[in-house]
Amino acid sequence: MGSGAMLILTLVLSGQVQELGRCPVDSVIRIEAGSFISPDSFQVLVVEQAGVLNLCRSGNSTDLSGPVPVFRLALLRMNGPGFQVCWRSGLLLGSQAVAYNLLPEAWASGDFDGDSLAEIVIFSGGYLQVLNFDQRVVRVESVPAAGGMILDACGADLDGNGIQELVTLELEVDSAGRHQLVRIRGLGFSGEERQGLAVVLPDSEPGMKFFLLGSARLEDYPGSPVLIVGEYPALKPSRYYLLYQAKADSFVLTNTPFPWQEWFVRTEVLAAGRLNLFNIGDTLVAWGYFVPGVGSSSGLSFAALQDGEWRVLKPRPEGTKISGSWCRFNTAWLNLRQGRFYLYPEPPFFWR
């Protein structure tokens, strides 16, 4: 067991929330833990919002201008009681770049080749790059990326075999117009391999944008399905969809598990925006914007999806305001708030 894993085990056994020091990367909007370097160690992949590009485009009838977010990935490893950067990506354009006829970048992480180590996958410039960090040596393989314009990506163990498939959100333009679809891909040693058929998403309402949230187990559904969100430009409940594998090379898109109304109401908990996904057993737990909620004044809470309804979970200890970004860190929970990491040895909420 690596020294970092031993330290984490010691902190978890203490039973107390532990501060792990300052994050060496600023403006982090998402964190994700995994074994990237060796099977007995844990690293943290962070997504940094590195800035914006103000772009403009002249059209036949109207001009378009506005900001496009720029992101950067960084992989952090434990160094004593804190973290240090062991790898950084280049700058990555957000999906809004499509409106300006630019190719956006997309990324995902997961164990795509079954070697018990997580890889990072980056779609950039029409190519698929696979980054391996075995024993801290970064190996990059690059192959042409087939399919449409890649807007988003995630990893998902859809068939439950322990190896994650690469799932992409794509924009395709043909004689019928522009449409978005989700494609299931497998990564082999010979490069990229497609699996199954692409699933076309419902026609989006004006201003709605789709994103992949990742995957999680849900009661009554096989494997670890992919969750997809359709975000509105206004502050109102988002539409959520589930993509699961019904049988070999057959995938089904449904919104059945998720409650929805056009506007927030006092009598039902509804979600908006991009959620962070977790599991307690086979029950989906999400961190995000829920109304009505019991978290901070902004409405950020943990909630469990049970019997087609969201149930907001009270923070632990009672009365605590929880905020920031969350991920599972081995058996513990890792929280990044106000630029500092905190390790929670047990869930930061009461189940009942």
C-alpha positions as CSV (number, residue, x, y, z in Angstrom):
1,M,0.0,0.0,0.0
2,G,1.4,3.4,-1.0
3,S,2.2,6.0,1.6
4,G,-0.7,8.2,0.5
5,A,-3.1,5.4,0.8
6,M,-1.8,4.6,4.3
7,L,-2.3,8.2,5.3
8,I,-5.8,8.2,4.1
9,L,-6.6,5.0,6.0
10,T,-5.1,6.5,9.2
11,L,-7.3,9.6,8.7
12,V,-10.4,7.6,8.1
13,L,-9.9,5.4,11.1
14,S,-9.6,8.6,13.3
15,G,-13.3,9.1,12.6
16,Q,-12.9,12.9,12.4
17,V,-13.1,15.4,9.5
18,Q,-9.6,16.2,8.5
19,E,-8.2,19.2,6.6
20,L,-5.8,18.1,3.9
21,G,-4.4,21.5,3.1
22,R,-4.7,24.0,0.2
23,C,-5.5,22.9,-3.3
24,P,-2.6,23.8,-5.6
25,V,-5.0,24.8,-8.4
26,D,-7.3,27.8,-8.3
27,S,-10.8,28.1,-9.7
28,V,-11.6,24.4,-9.5
29,I,-15.2,23.5,-10.5
30,R,-15.1,19.7,-10.3
31,I,-13.1,17.0,-8.6
32,E,-12.8,13.3,-9.2
33,A,-10.7,10.7,-7.4
34,G,-9.2,7.5,-8.9
35,S,-6.2,5.2,-9.1
36,F,-4.3,6.7,-12.1
37,I,-0.7,5.9,-11.1
38,S,-0.9,2.6,-9.2
39,P,-3.8,0.4,-8.0
40,D,-3.0,1.0,-4.3
41,S,-2.9,4.8,-4.5
42,F,-5.5,7.5,-5.1
43,Q,-5.1,10.7,-7.0
44,V,-7.5,13.6,-7.7
45,L,-8.4,14.9,-11.1
46,V,-9.5,18.5,-10.9
47,V,-11.2,20.7,-13.6
48,E,-10.0,24.3,-13.5
49,Q,-12.0,27.1,-15.2
50,A,-8.9,28.8,-16.5
51,G,-10.7,31.8,-18.0
52,V,-12.9,32.8,-21.0
53,L,-12.4,33.8,-24.6
54,N,-14.6,36.6,-25.9
55,L,-15.4,35.6,-29.5
56,C,-17.6,37.0,-32.2
57,R,-19.0,35.7,-35.5
58,S,-20.7,37.4,-38.4
59,G,-23.7,35.7,-39.9
60,N,-25.9,36.3,-42.9
61,S,-28.6,38.0,-40.7
62,T,-27.2,38.5,-37.3
63,D,-23.9,38.9,-35.5
64,L,-23.0,36.7,-32.5
65,S,-20.6,37.5,-29.7
66,G,-20.0,36.3,-26.2
67,P,-17.7,34.4,-23.8
68,V,-16.5,30.9,-24.3
69,P,-15.1,29.2,-21.1
70,V,-11.6,27.7,-21.2
71,F,-10.8,24.8,-18.9
72,R,-7.7,22.9,-17.9
73,L,-7.3,19.5,-16.2
74,A,-4.7,18.8,-13.5
75,L,-3.9,15.5,-11.7
76,L,-3.0,15.9,-8.0
77,R,-1.2,13.3,-5.9
78,M,-0.7,13.3,-2.1
79,N,2.6,14.7,-0.9
80,G,2.7,14.3,2.8
81,P,-0.5,15.6,4.3
82,G,-1.4,17.7,1.2
83,F,-1.5,17.5,-2.6
84,Q,0.8,18.5,-5.4
85,V,0.3,18.7,-9.2
86,C,1.8,15.8,-11.1
87,W,0.3,16.6,-14.5
88,R,-1.6,19.4,-16.3
89,S,-3.4,19.5,-19.6
90,G,-3.3,22.3,-22.1
91,L,-6.2,24.7,-22.4
92,L,-9.5,23.2,-23.5
93,L,-12.4,25.0,-25.1
94,G,-15.9,24.6,-23.8
95,S,-18.8,23.3,-25.9
96,Q,-20.0,26.9,-26.4
97,A,-17.2,27.2,-29.1
98,V,-19.6,25.3,-31.5
99,A,-21.6,28.5,-31.9
100,Y,-18.5,30.2,-33.3
101,N,-17.6,27.4,-35.8
102,L,-14.8,26.1,-33.6
103,L,-14.1,22.6,-32.4
104,P,-14.6,22.3,-28.7
105,E,-12.6,19.9,-26.5
106,A,-14.1,17.2,-24.3
107,W,-12.6,14.8,-21.7
108,A,-13.4,11.8,-19.6
109,S,-11.7,9.5,-17.1
110,G,-12.1,5.9,-16.1
111,D,-10.6,2.4,-16.5
112,F,-11.3,1.9,-20.2
113,D,-8.9,-1.0,-20.8
114,G,-9.4,-3.2,-17.7
115,D,-5.9,-2.7,-16.3
116,S,-7.2,-1.5,-12.9
117,L,-5.8,2.0,-13.5
118,A,-7.8,5.0,-14.6
119,E,-7.0,6.7,-17.9
120,I,-7.8,10.3,-19.1
121,V,-9.3,10.6,-22.5
122,I,-9.3,14.0,-24.3
123,F,-11.0,14.8,-27.6
124,S,-9.2,17.7,-29.3
125,G,-8.7,18.8,-32.9
126,G,-10.5,15.8,-34.3
127,Y,-8.3,13.3,-32.5
128,L,-8.8,11.1,-29.5
129,Q,-5.9,11.1,-27.0
130,V,-5.6,8.4,-24.3
131,L,-3.3,9.3,-21.4
132,N,-1.9,6.5,-19.2
133,F,0.0,7.4,-16.0
134,D,1.3,3.9,-15.0
135,Q,4.1,4.5,-12.4
136,R,4.0,8.2,-13.1
137,V,5.2,7.9,-16.7
138,V,2.7,9.6,-19.0
139,R,2.0,7.7,-22.2
140,V,-0.2,9.3,-24.8
141,E,-1.8,7.4,-27.7
142,S,-3.7,9.4,-30.3
143,V,-6.1,8.2,-33.0
144,P,-8.6,10.0,-35.3
145,A,-12.0,10.5,-33.6
146,A,-14.8,9.2,-35.8
147,G,-18.4,10.4,-35.5
148,G,-19.8,13.8,-35.1
149,M,-18.6,16.9,-33.3
150,I,-17.8,15.9,-29.7
151,L,-19.4,18.1,-27.1
152,D,-19.0,16.1,-23.9
153,A,-17.7,12.7,-22.7
154,C,-17.8,10.4,-19.7
155,G,-17.0,6.9,-18.7
156,A,-19.7,4.3,-17.7
157,D,-19.8,0.6,-16.9
158,L,-23.0,0.1,-18.8
159,D,-22.9,-3.7,-19.0
160,G,-21.6,-4.2,-15.4
161,N,-18.4,-6.1,-16.5
162,G,-16.0,-3.9,-14.6
163,I,-14.6,-2.1,-17.7
164,Q,-15.9,1.3,-18.5
165,E,-17.2,2.3,-22.0
166,L,-16.5,5.7,-23.4
167,V,-19.7,7.7,-23.9
168,T,-19.8,10.8,-26.0
169,L,-22.4,13.6,-26.6
170,E,-22.2,14.6,-30.2
171,L,-23.6,17.1,-32.6
172,E,-24.3,15.9,-36.1
173,V,-25.5,17.9,-39.1
174,D,-27.1,16.3,-42.1
175,S,-29.9,16.9,-44.6
176,A,-32.5,16.7,-41.8
177,G,-30.8,19.4,-39.8
178,R,-28.8,19.5,-36.6
179,H,-29.3,17.0,-33.9
180,Q,-27.5,15.8,-30.8
181,L,-26.9,12.1,-30.0
182,V,-25.2,9.9,-27.4
183,R,-22.7,7.3,-28.7
184,I,-21.3,4.3,-26.9
185,R,-17.7,3.6,-27.7
186,G,-15.2,1.0,-26.5
187,L,-11.4,1.5,-26.4
188,G,-9.3,-1.3,-27.5
189,F,-5.5,-1.7,-27.9
190,S,-5.8,-1.0,-31.6
191,G,-7.5,2.4,-31.0
192,E,-11.0,3.5,-30.9
193,E,-13.8,0.9,-31.5
194,R,-17.5,1.8,-31.8
195,Q,-20.1,-0.2,-29.9
196,G,-23.8,-0.4,-30.6
197,L,-25.8,2.4,-32.2
198,A,-26.0,6.1,-31.4
199,V,-29.1,7.2,-29.5
200,V,-30.6,10.4,-30.7
201,L,-31.6,12.9,-27.9
202,P,-35.1,14.5,-28.0
203,D,-35.4,17.8,-29.8
204,S,-34.2,20.5,-27.3
205,E,-36.3,23.5,-26.5
206,P,-34.8,27.0,-27.3
207,G,-31.8,27.7,-25.2
208,M,-31.6,24.2,-23.7
209,K,-28.1,22.6,-23.5
210,F,-27.4,18.9,-22.9
211,F,-24.5,17.6,-20.8
212,L,-23.4,14.2,-19.6
213,L,-23.4,13.9,-15.8
214,G,-21.6,10.6,-15.6
215,S,-22.9,7.2,-14.5
216,A,-24.3,5.6,-11.4
217,R,-26.3,2.6,-10.3
218,L,-30.1,2.9,-10.1
219,E,-32.6,0.5,-8.7
220,D,-34.4,-1.5,-11.4
221,Y,-31.8,-0.7,-14.1
222,P,-28.9,-2.9,-15.1
223,G,-25.2,-1.9,-14.9
224,S,-24.3,1.7,-14.3
225,P,-26.5,3.8,-16.7
226,V,-25.4,7.3,-18.0
227,L,-27.3,10.3,-16.7
228,I,-27.9,13.2,-19.1
229,V,-29.2,16.7,-18.2
230,G,-31.0,19.2,-20.4
231,E,-30.3,22.7,-18.8
232,Y,-32.6,25.6,-19.4
233,P,-31.1,29.2,-19.6
234,A,-33.7,30.2,-16.9
235,L,-33.7,29.1,-13.3
236,K,-36.2,26.3,-13.6
237,P,-36.1,22.5,-13.1
238,S,-33.9,20.7,-15.6
239,R,-34.8,17.7,-17.7
240,Y,-32.9,14.5,-16.7
241,Y,-32.6,11.3,-18.8
242,L,-31.2,7.9,-18.3
243,L,-29.3,5.8,-20.9
244,Y,-29.0,2.1,-20.1
245,Q,-28.1,-1.1,-21.8
246,A,-31.2,-3.2,-22.3
247,K,-29.3,-6.1,-24.0
248,A,-26.1,-6.5,-26.1
249,D,-25.7,-3.5,-28.5
250,S,-29.2,-2.2,-27.5
251,F,-29.5,1.0,-25.5
252,V,-32.6,2.7,-24.2
253,L,-33.1,6.4,-23.3
254,T,-35.8,7.2,-20.7
255,N,-36.8,10.0,-18.3
256,T,-39.0,7.7,-16.2
257,P,-37.0,7.7,-13.0
258,F,-36.9,11.5,-12.6
259,P,-39.6,13.9,-11.4
260,W,-40.2,17.0,-13.4
261,Q,-42.5,20.1,-13.5
262,E,-42.1,23.2,-15.6
263,W,-41.5,25.4,-12.5
264,F,-40.3,24.8,-8.9
265,V,-43.1,24.1,-6.4
266,R,-43.2,24.0,-2.6
267,T,-44.6,20.5,-2.5
268,E,-42.0,18.5,-4.5
269,V,-38.2,18.5,-4.5
270,L,-36.9,19.2,-8.0
271,A,-33.4,19.5,-9.4
272,A,-31.7,22.0,-11.7
273,G,-28.4,21.9,-13.5
274,R,-25.4,19.6,-13.4
275,L,-25.4,17.1,-10.5
276,N,-22.6,15.2,-9.0
277,L,-23.5,11.5,-8.8
278,F,-22.9,9.0,-6.0
279,N,-24.3,5.7,-4.8
280,I,-25.5,4.5,-1.4
281,G,-25.9,0.8,-2.2
282,D,-28.0,0.9,-5.5
283,T,-29.7,4.1,-4.6
284,L,-28.7,7.2,-6.5
285,V,-27.5,10.2,-4.4
286,A,-26.7,13.5,-6.0
287,W,-25.1,16.8,-4.9
288,G,-26.4,19.8,-6.6
289,Y,-29.2,22.4,-6.8
290,F,-32.5,21.2,-5.3
291,V,-35.6,23.2,-4.4
292,P,-36.8,23.1,-1.8
293,G,-33.5,22.1,-0.1
294,V,-31.9,22.2,3.3
295,G,-28.3,23.0,2.3
296,S,-26.8,26.5,2.0
297,S,-28.9,29.4,1.0
298,S,-28.1,28.8,-2.6
299,G,-30.1,25.5,-2.5
300,L,-27.1,23.2,-2.8
301,S,-27.9,19.9,-1.1
302,F,-27.5,16.1,-1.2
303,A,-30.6,14.3,-2.3
304,A,-31.5,10.6,-2.8
305,L,-33.7,9.4,-5.7
306,Q,-36.2,6.9,-4.4
307,D,-39.5,5.7,-5.9
308,G,-39.4,8.5,-8.5
309,E,-38.9,11.3,-6.0
310,W,-36.0,13.3,-4.8
311,R,-35.5,13.2,-1.0
312,V,-33.2,15.9,0.4
313,L,-30.7,14.6,3.0
314,K,-29.9,16.6,6.1
315,P,-26.2,17.5,6.5
316,R,-24.1,15.9,9.1
317,P,-23.7,17.2,11.8
318,E,-27.2,18.8,12.1
319,G,-27.2,22.4,11.1
320,T,-24.0,22.3,9.2
321,K,-23.8,24.2,5.9
322,I,-22.1,22.2,3.2
323,S,-20.7,23.6,0.0
324,G,-18.0,23.3,-2.6
325,S,-17.2,20.2,-4.8
326,W,-17.4,16.6,-3.6
327,C,-16.2,13.2,-4.7
328,R,-15.6,9.7,-3.2
329,F,-12.1,9.1,-2.1
330,N,-11.6,5.4,-1.5
331,T,-14.2,4.7,1.3
332,A,-14.2,8.4,2.4
333,W,-15.6,11.6,1.0
334,L,-13.4,14.4,-0.3
335,N,-14.6,18.0,-0.2
336,L,-13.0,21.1,-1.8
337,R,-14.3,24.4,-0.5
338,Q,-12.8,27.8,-0.4
339,G,-9.6,26.4,-1.9
340,R,-9.0,23.8,0.8
341,F,-9.5,20.0,0.9
342,Y,-11.4,18.2,3.7
343,L,-11.7,14.5,4.2
344,Y,-14.9,13.1,5.7
345,P,-14.6,9.5,7.0
346,E,-18.4,9.0,6.6
347,P,-21.1,10.4,4.4
348,P,-21.6,14.2,5.1
349,F,-25.4,13.7,5.4
350,F,-27.9,11.7,7.5
351,W,-29.5,8.9,5.5
352,R,-32.7,9.1,7.6
